[in-house]
């Protein structure tokens, strides 16, 4: 059936601020859906409160409403469009995660959709209720003759106790209508049950929990499906969880396609998934189905079904190249699969099942270090804040690449001298999964623990464990040689299994650069293969590549053809983490689009499957590769760009600047010298002195003794931090010598040989920050924000107002003047963010960051101007500042609201200090300072201040 001609305007509901369990995969889905609908001439209206995303950018939709995701604002939007004579015809709630679905259900119950004659598309409300209400789901599955775990739903504490008595322990508790497994868990025995049941009943918005038998240790699989209105189904991808049941899928290492799934079982699962999707409702769209398989007798149990795009569908899209959200949006307006074209090939039908000739491994990224005292064990509640994905020709290569992408100061999976050797600690880790269990499996094989012991402790499938054991055997083989006599075949094998030059150098006790030189001498070269959805059966139109090493180096078979156009590489920001989130993806995407407008071929390098920057539609060429020196350098050697843009990808990209400079590769925009100037206080403070700009007294040390000595000159309290960090990592305010010494020792343990900065902390000061763009000759301040909380709370965790609400004109003048002076003195070309502490009418400079900052997207949205686009053109030398006409929309105040995920760490106090803890942010507009919301947060500004 062709598209529904009655739908001319669609409301898409976004997912709100980033929280653990619901992250930027929905920015990707929402952006794709909006583009897909606009291609069909449909007017797209969007509501979302997250200012850091591409989804809420004017490029995404016809009307963007940066409003809280609440019923009253939905009504406000519907009324407004009705009054304009262009009423909204339909709502698409499946692109905004659980938040959007819950809001759509609330509006449905309140009769809002009916009142305004709005059709719900892409999903069936009854289907959502069936899948989210654990009891309805259980009964529906039994009706469909699909196996589920033995259990029932409890609506009270007493009922829960009775069910537990019936089934026996161990048990699983799953609250209804929650996201990321919130409130769920495995209960091993009776003594822990009361507390767990209570937590689950409180976590569920309907105060209902499913109490069911535990299938802990069984295998876990997911299928990603699409179905159209005519009932045609395709399976996009099978995904296997490396971790067995008991670890939330968002916290599991996952592999696509499934590696240990026999075809007979796959066919059974496929039939069950189709039966389940058909059984819950007749809607067109995407769906994710999770299964568990008993490794003893292959019995299949259905775990859950999500009738919407999800974290897994973003992964499946990037894994196969099949744009699920884009196709799902078109099906929601009536198209059938056989009427659509696969955008990757541009010639084949969308009604086909992708086949892939490579392996994908996703490894989650955690931030437990931000939550002192947090329970680091992994269970049914998701705790990871991001993820990295590796693509390789085999599991081992993809696994190493994913580990190289994590940015946890490892060179991959082991072979870097950071192994754990304590046998008891390793065994404990294997039996109690946490973020580093994967590394400890490697360590267990390395110290010689038996295969049987490792498997019985982890319950991980023997095939995966053998893959890791094989890697240890390969390393032992390599260690028998020196670099000069390492056989070419063995060298090539190591590269084909994903080993970095740095890891091989560690095994051979030599330097990375020497391994690189020897590799080139032997002709062992990376080749680039295309992600094409059809295992190279048809030619792909979308240039989307990953690297590997061919077995026959004589015929390199490189699928990435280098053009003769002038080109620029944009380095992405890697996996999301606290301190570096979606706002840098926003900047990268706008950087790519601006460079295209300036006539460059644009090349994106990134490894985050959730983001818009890794959508193959964005850059001219996408390399889905780790933002890791060796991979980046090989792409530069292959493509020979005019230069590399590092200032849009956060600290990830910035950390590459020194090496790029050393290798003579041009950094587009602000030079490495200027970037380093800002990070090195020994160079930065003399510059401030020369410019006559006040700053807190400071010093740089490298030992605890030197720190104590310096503290006697500077005076307490002191702000202590390592250089080159983002998100306030390892920053702390100390008030005496004992605390100072403890913290310096901790930093040196975490980051050896680092410069440690000690600043006199200005107690009771206000904090403000300014962002500017500069062309090296002139600077323009795009915005000044005043923090509502006092100095001492990280800027990412502070509420902030744009423009300032109670700084004097003189202080604002100082902030503007000092920002301009610093930008010009440092010869900034592009963006700069300067942070200030204001005390007794004086604005002291705390730090300057000559790069995109967390606040830039916020200012772009609040003032409705594309500053990242302008900044990129200044970096490229394509434009001067005088070429732009600035016309910011200034009305009232925009408030930045930090959003936390403390509910995932119930035993951690909500204390705020110099180290950032928020996972996302929202924007809220007020007309005057008497606004109730502003008054409330202003009155609570000191509430959570800690050290």
FENVEN-V56823 format. One record per backbone hydrogen bond with DSSP energy under -0.5 kcal/mol. NH is the residue of the N-H (numbers start at 1). CO is the residue of the C=O. E is the energy in kcal/mol with one decimal. If there is no record, write none. Layout:
NH & CO & E
NH & CO & E
This chain:
4 & 333 & -3.6
5 & 3 & -0.5
7 & 4 & -1.4
8 & 6 & -0.9
10 & 43 & -2.7
11 & 90 & -2.8
12 & 10 & -0.6
12 & 45 & -3.2
13 & 92 & -1.4
14 & 12 & -0.5
14 & 47 & -2.9
19 & 22 & -2.1
22 & 19 & -2.2
26 & 23 & -1.7
28 & 24 & -2.0
28 & 610 & -0.6
29 & 25 & -2.0
30 & 26 & -2.4
31 & 27 & -2.4
32 & 28 & -2.3
33 & 29 & -2.7
34 & 30 & -2.4
35 & 31 & -2.2
36 & 32 & -2.5
37 & 33 & -2.4
38 & 34 & -2.2
39 & 35 & -1.8
40 & 36 & -0.5
40 & 37 & -0.9
41 & 38 & -2.0
42 & 37 & -1.8
43 & 8 & -2.8
45 & 10 & -3.1
45 & 43 & -0.5
46 & 63 & -2.8
47 & 12 & -2.1
48 & 65 & -2.1
51 & 49 & -0.7
53 & 50 & -0.7
57 & 54 & -2.3
60 & 57 & -2.3
61 & 57 & -0.8
62 & 44 & -1.4
63 & 44 & -1.9
65 & 46 & -3.1
65 & 63 & -0.5
66 & 64 & -0.6
67 & 65 & -1.8
70 & 68 & -1.9
73 & 70 & -0.7
74 & 70 & -1.6
75 & 71 & -2.5
76 & 72 & -2.0
77 & 73 & -2.2
78 & 74 & -2.5
79 & 75 & -2.9
80 & 76 & -2.2
81 & 77 & -2.3
82 & 78 & -1.8
83 & 79 & -2.6
84 & 80 & -1.6
85 & 82 & -1.3
86 & 81 & -2.3
89 & 9 & -2.0
90 & 9 & -1.6
91 & 119 & -2.6
92 & 11 & -3.0
93 & 91 & -0.6
93 & 121 & -0.6
96 & 93 & -0.7
100 & 96 & -1.7
101 & 97 & -1.9
102 & 98 & -3.0
103 & 99 & -2.0
104 & 100 & -2.4
105 & 101 & -2.3
106 & 102 & -2.3
107 & 103 & -2.5
108 & 104 & -2.0
109 & 105 & -2.8
110 & 106 & -1.9
111 & 108 & -1.5
112 & 107 & -2.5
113 & 107 & -0.5
115 & 111 & -2.3
116 & 112 & -2.1
117 & 114 & -1.2
118 & 113 & -3.2
119 & 89 & -2.4
121 & 91 & -2.6
121 & 119 & -0.6
127 & 124 & -0.6
128 & 124 & -2.0
129 & 125 & -2.4
130 & 126 & -2.4
131 & 127 & -2.2
132 & 128 & -2.8
133 & 129 & -2.1
134 & 132 & -1.0
137 & 133 & -2.6
138 & 134 & -2.1
139 & 135 & -2.6
140 & 136 & -2.6
141 & 137 & -2.5
142 & 138 & -2.1
143 & 139 & -2.2
144 & 140 & -1.8
145 & 142 & -1.1
146 & 141 & -3.0
152 & 211 & -1.9
154 & 209 & -3.6
160 & 156 & -2.0
161 & 157 & -2.0
162 & 158 & -2.0
163 & 159 & -2.3
164 & 160 & -2.2
165 & 161 & -1.8
166 & 162 & -1.8
167 & 163 & -2.3
168 & 164 & -2.7
170 & 187 & -0.6
171 & 187 & -2.6
172 & 212 & -2.9
173 & 185 & -2.8
174 & 210 & -2.3
176 & 208 & -2.5
177 & 132 & -1.1
178 & 175 & -0.6
182 & 179 & -1.5
184 & 181 & -2.5
185 & 173 & -1.8
187 & 171 & -3.1
188 & 186 & -0.6
192 & 189 & -0.9
193 & 189 & -0.5
193 & 190 & -1.1
194 & 190 & -0.7
196 & 192 & -1.7
197 & 193 & -3.0
198 & 194 & -2.4
199 & 195 & -2.5
200 & 196 & -2.3
201 & 197 & -2.5
202 & 198 & -1.9
203 & 199 & -2.1
204 & 200 & -1.7
207 & 204 & -1.4
209 & 154 & -2.3
210 & 174 & -2.9
211 & 152 & -3.0
211 & 209 & -0.6
212 & 172 & -2.4
212 & 210 & -0.6
213 & 150 & -3.0
214 & 170 & -1.4
217 & 245 & -2.1
218 & 215 & -2.2
219 & 293 & -2.6
220 & 241 & -0.5
221 & 291 & -2.5
222 & 239 & -2.9
223 & 289 & -2.5
224 & 237 & -2.2
225 & 223 & -0.6
225 & 287 & -3.1
226 & 234 & -2.1
227 & 285 & -2.2
228 & 232 & -1.8
229 & 335 & -0.5
231 & 228 & -1.8
234 & 226 & -2.2
236 & 224 & -2.8
236 & 234 & -0.7
237 & 224 & -1.1
239 & 222 & -2.9
240 & 255 & -3.4
241 & 220 & -2.7
242 & 240 & -0.6
242 & 253 & -2.9
243 & 253 & -0.8
245 & 218 & -3.3
247 & 244 & -1.1
248 & 379 & -3.1
251 & 248 & -1.8
252 & 248 & -0.6
252 & 249 & -0.8
254 & 362 & -1.8
255 & 240 & -3.0
256 & 360 & -2.0
257 & 238 & -0.5
262 & 260 & -0.7
266 & 262 & -2.5
267 & 263 & -2.7
268 & 264 & -1.8
269 & 265 & -2.7
270 & 266 & -2.7
271 & 267 & -2.3
272 & 268 & -2.5
273 & 269 & -3.0
274 & 270 & -2.1
275 & 271 & -2.4
276 & 272 & -2.9
277 & 273 & -2.6
278 & 274 & -2.5
279 & 275 & -2.1
280 & 276 & -1.4
281 & 277 & -0.8
283 & 281 & -1.0
285 & 227 & -2.2
285 & 283 & -0.5
287 & 225 & -1.9
288 & 306 & -2.1
289 & 223 & -2.5
290 & 304 & -3.0
291 & 221 & -2.9
292 & 301 & -2.8
293 & 219 & -2.4
294 & 299 & -2.4
295 & 293 & -0.6
298 & 294 & -2.5
301 & 292 & -3.0
302 & 147 & -3.1
303 & 290 & -3.0
304 & 290 & -1.1
306 & 288 & -3.1
307 & 305 & -0.6
308 & 306 & -2.0
309 & 94 & -1.3
314 & 310 & -1.6
315 & 311 & -1.8
316 & 312 & -3.1
317 & 313 & -2.3
318 & 314 & -2.2
319 & 315 & -2.7
320 & 316 & -2.3
321 & 317 & -2.4
323 & 321 & -0.7
324 & 322 & -1.8
327 & 323 & -2.2
328 & 324 & -3.1
329 & 325 & -2.2
330 & 326 & -1.4
331 & 327 & -2.4
332 & 328 & -1.9
333 & 329 & -0.8
333 & 330 & -0.6
334 & 331 & -1.8
335 & 330 & -1.6
339 & 336 & -1.9
340 & 337 & -1.4
342 & 348 & -3.0
343 & 341 & -0.6
346 & 342 & -2.9
350 & 337 & -0.6
350 & 340 & -2.6
352 & 350 & -1.7
354 & 352 & -0.6
355 & 533 & -2.0
359 & 392 & -3.5
360 & 256 & -3.0
361 & 390 & -2.3
362 & 254 & -2.9
363 & 388 & -2.8
365 & 386 & -2.8
370 & 367 & -2.1
371 & 368 & -1.9
372 & 370 & -0.6
374 & 371 & -2.2
376 & 374 & -0.8
378 & 433 & -2.9
379 & 381 & -0.7
382 & 180 & -3.2
382 & 380 & -0.5
385 & 365 & -2.5
386 & 365 & -1.4
388 & 363 & -2.4
389 & 607 & -2.4
390 & 361 & -2.9
392 & 359 & -2.4
398 & 394 & -2.2
399 & 395 & -2.7
400 & 396 & -2.5
401 & 397 & -2.3
402 & 398 & -2.2
403 & 399 & -2.3
404 & 400 & -2.3
405 & 401 & -1.0
406 & 403 & -0.9
414 & 412 & -1.4
423 & 421 & -0.8
426 & 422 & -2.4
427 & 423 & -2.5
428 & 424 & -2.4
429 & 425 & -2.1
430 & 426 & -2.4
431 & 427 & -1.8
432 & 428 & -1.7
433 & 431 & -0.5
437 & 434 & -1.7
440 & 436 & -1.8
441 & 437 & -1.9
442 & 438 & -1.5
443 & 439 & -2.2
444 & 440 & -2.2
445 & 441 & -2.0
446 & 442 & -2.2
447 & 443 & -2.2
448 & 444 & -0.5
448 & 445 & -0.8
449 & 444 & -2.6
454 & 450 & -2.3
455 & 451 & -2.6
456 & 452 & -2.6
457 & 453 & -2.0
458 & 454 & -2.0
459 & 455 & -2.9
464 & 461 & -0.6
465 & 461 & -1.7
466 & 462 & -2.7
467 & 463 & -1.6
468 & 464 & -1.5
469 & 465 & -2.6
470 & 466 & -2.7
471 & 467 & -1.1
472 & 468 & -1.6
473 & 469 & -2.1
474 & 470 & -2.4
475 & 471 & -2.2
476 & 472 & -2.3
477 & 473 & -1.8
478 & 474 & -2.4
479 & 475 & -2.4
480 & 477 & -1.2
481 & 478 & -2.1
486 & 482 & -0.8
486 & 483 & -0.7
491 & 487 & -2.4
492 & 488 & -3.1
493 & 489 & -2.4
494 & 490 & -2.2
495 & 491 & -2.0
496 & 492 & -2.6
497 & 493 & -1.4
498 & 495 & -1.7
499 & 494 & -2.4
504 & 500 & -2.2
505 & 501 & -2.6
506 & 502 & -1.6
507 & 503 & -2.2
508 & 504 & -2.0
509 & 505 & -0.6
509 & 506 & -0.7
510 & 505 & -2.5
515 & 511 & -1.8
516 & 512 & -2.5
517 & 513 & -2.3
518 & 514 & -2.5
519 & 515 & -2.6
520 & 516 & -2.3
521 & 517 & -2.3
522 & 518 & -2.1
523 & 520 & -1.1
524 & 519 & -2.5
525 & 523 & -1.1
527 & 548 & -2.9
529 & 527 & -0.5
529 & 546 & -3.0
531 & 544 & -3.4
532 & 530 & -0.8
535 & 355 & -1.3
537 & 534 & -2.3
541 & 344 & -3.6
542 & 344 & -1.3
543 & 541 & -0.6
544 & 542 & -1.3
545 & 622 & -3.3
546 & 529 & -2.0
548 & 527 & -2.3
553 & 551 & -0.9
555 & 552 & -0.7
556 & 554 & -0.7
559 & 528 & -2.7
559 & 557 & -0.6
560 & 528 & -0.5
561 & 559 & -1.0
568 & 601 & -2.5
569 & 643 & -2.1
570 & 603 & -3.1
571 & 569 & -0.5
571 & 645 & -2.1
572 & 570 & -0.5
572 & 605 & -2.8
575 & 405 & -0.6
577 & 580 & -2.1
580 & 577 & -2.0
584 & 581 & -1.4
585 & 581 & -0.6
586 & 582 & -2.3
587 & 583 & -1.6
588 & 584 & -2.4
589 & 585 & -2.6
590 & 586 & -2.2
591 & 587 & -2.3
592 & 588 & -2.5
593 & 589 & -2.4
594 & 590 & -2.3
595 & 591 & -2.4
596 & 592 & -2.0
597 & 593 & -2.1
598 & 594 & -1.6
599 & 596 & -2.0
600 & 595 & -2.5
601 & 566 & -2.7
602 & 600 & -0.5
603 & 568 & -2.3
604 & 621 & -2.7
605 & 570 & -2.0
606 & 623 & -1.6
609 & 607 & -0.7
611 & 608 & -1.1
615 & 612 & -2.0
616 & 614 & -0.6
618 & 615 & -2.3
619 & 615 & -0.5
620 & 602 & -0.7
621 & 602 & -1.8
622 & 543 & -2.3
623 & 604 & -3.1
624 & 545 & -2.9
624 & 622 & -0.7
625 & 606 & -0.7
625 & 623 & -1.8
628 & 626 & -2.1
631 & 628 & -0.8
632 & 628 & -2.2
633 & 629 & -3.2
634 & 630 & -2.0
635 & 631 & -1.8
636 & 632 & -2.3
637 & 633 & -2.6
638 & 634 & -1.8
639 & 635 & -3.1
640 & 636 & -2.8
642 & 567 & -3.2
643 & 567 & -0.7
644 & 666 & -2.4
645 & 569 & -3.3
646 & 644 & -0.6
649 & 646 & -0.7
652 & 649 & -0.5
653 & 649 & -1.2
654 & 650 & -2.0
655 & 651 & -2.4
656 & 653 & -1.5
657 & 654 & -1.7
660 & 656 & -2.6
661 & 657 & -2.6
662 & 658 & -2.5
663 & 659 & -2.2
664 & 661 & -1.6
665 & 660 & -2.9
668 & 644 & -2.6
668 & 666 & -0.6
669 & 875 & -0.8
670 & 829 & -1.2
675 & 671 & -2.2
676 & 672 & -3.0
677 & 673 & -1.7
678 & 674 & -1.6
679 & 675 & -1.2
680 & 676 & -2.7
681 & 679 & -1.0
683 & 680 & -1.9
684 & 680 & -2.5
685 & 681 & -2.2
687 & 683 & -1.0
688 & 684 & -2.0
689 & 685 & -2.5
690 & 686 & -2.5
691 & 687 & -2.0
692 & 688 & -0.5
692 & 689 & -1.1
693 & 688 & -2.9
696 & 845 & -0.5
699 & 758 & -1.9
701 & 756 & -2.7
707 & 703 & -1.6
708 & 704 & -2.3
709 & 705 & -2.2
710 & 706 & -2.6
711 & 707 & -2.3
712 & 708 & -0.9
712 & 709 & -0.8
713 & 710 & -1.5
714 & 710 & -2.3
715 & 711 & -2.7
717 & 734 & -0.6
718 & 734 & -2.5
719 & 759 & -3.0
720 & 718 & -0.6
720 & 732 & -3.2
721 & 757 & -2.0
723 & 755 & -1.7
729 & 726 & -0.9
731 & 728 & -2.5
732 & 720 & -2.2
733 & 947 & -1.5
734 & 718 & -2.8
734 & 732 & -0.6
740 & 736 & -2.1
741 & 737 & -2.7
742 & 738 & -2.3
743 & 739 & -2.3
744 & 740 & -2.4
745 & 741 & -2.3
746 & 742 & -1.9
747 & 743 & -2.4
748 & 744 & -2.5
749 & 745 & -1.7
750 & 746 & -2.4
751 & 747 & -3.6
754 & 751 & -1.0
756 & 701 & -2.8
757 & 721 & -3.5
758 & 699 & -2.8
759 & 719 & -2.4
759 & 757 & -0.5
760 & 697 & -3.3
761 & 717 & -2.6
762 & 760 & -0.5
763 & 761 & -1.3
765 & 762 & -1.4
766 & 838 & -2.6
768 & 836 & -2.2
769 & 785 & -2.4
770 & 834 & -2.6
771 & 783 & -2.4
772 & 832 & -2.7
773 & 780 & -2.3
774 & 830 & -2.3
775 & 778 & -2.1
776 & 828 & -0.8
780 & 773 & -2.7
782 & 771 & -1.9
782 & 780 & -0.6
783 & 771 & -1.5
785 & 769 & -2.9
786 & 801 & -2.4
787 & 767 & -2.9
788 & 799 & -3.1
789 & 799 & -0.7
791 & 765 & -2.6
793 & 790 & -1.2
794 & 913 & -3.0
797 & 794 & -1.8
798 & 794 & -0.6
798 & 795 & -0.7
800 & 896 & -1.4
801 & 786 & -3.0
802 & 894 & -2.2
803 & 784 & -0.5
812 & 808 & -2.4
813 & 809 & -2.3
814 & 810 & -2.3
815 & 811 & -2.6
816 & 812 & -2.5
817 & 813 & -2.7
818 & 814 & -3.1
819 & 815 & -2.1
820 & 816 & -2.1
821 & 817 & -2.6
822 & 818 & -2.6
823 & 819 & -2.5
824 & 820 & -2.5
825 & 821 & -2.6
826 & 822 & -2.2
827 & 824 & -1.1
828 & 823 & -2.7
830 & 774 & -2.6
832 & 772 & -2.0
833 & 849 & -2.3
834 & 770 & -2.8
835 & 847 & -2.9
836 & 768 & -3.5
837 & 844 & -2.4
838 & 766 & -3.1
839 & 837 & -0.6
839 & 842 & -2.2
842 & 839 & -1.9
844 & 837 & -3.1
844 & 842 & -0.8
845 & 694 & -2.6
846 & 835 & -3.1
846 & 844 & -0.5
847 & 835 & -1.1
849 & 833 & -3.5
850 & 848 & -0.5
851 & 849 & -2.4
852 & 647 & -3.4
856 & 853 & -0.9
859 & 855 & -2.4
860 & 856 & -2.6
861 & 857 & -2.5
862 & 858 & -2.6
863 & 859 & -2.7
864 & 860 & -0.8
865 & 860 & -1.4
867 & 865 & -1.8
870 & 866 & -1.9
871 & 867 & -2.9
872 & 868 & -2.3
873 & 869 & -1.8
874 & 870 & -1.8
875 & 871 & -2.4
876 & 872 & -2.3
877 & 874 & -0.8
878 & 873 & -1.7
879 & 873 & -1.6
883 & 880 & -1.8
884 & 881 & -1.7
886 & 884 & -0.6
889 & 863 & -2.1
890 & 888 & -0.9
891 & 889 & -0.6
893 & 926 & -2.7
894 & 802 & -2.7
895 & 924 & -3.2
896 & 800 & -3.1
896 & 894 & -0.5
897 & 895 & -0.6
897 & 922 & -3.1
898 & 896 & -0.6
899 & 920 & -2.7
904 & 901 & -1.9
905 & 902 & -2.0
908 & 905 & -2.3
911 & 909 & -2.0
912 & 944 & -3.5
913 & 915 & -0.6
916 & 727 & -2.0
916 & 914 & -0.5
919 & 899 & -2.0
920 & 899 & -1.6
922 & 897 & -2.3
923 & 49 & -2.0
924 & 895 & -1.8
926 & 893 & -2.7
931 & 928 & -1.5
935 & 931 & -2.5
936 & 932 & -2.2
937 & 933 & -2.3
938 & 934 & -2.5
939 & 935 & -2.0
940 & 936 & -1.2
941 & 938 & -1.1
943 & 940 & -1.9
945 & 942 & -0.9
946 & 912 & -3.6
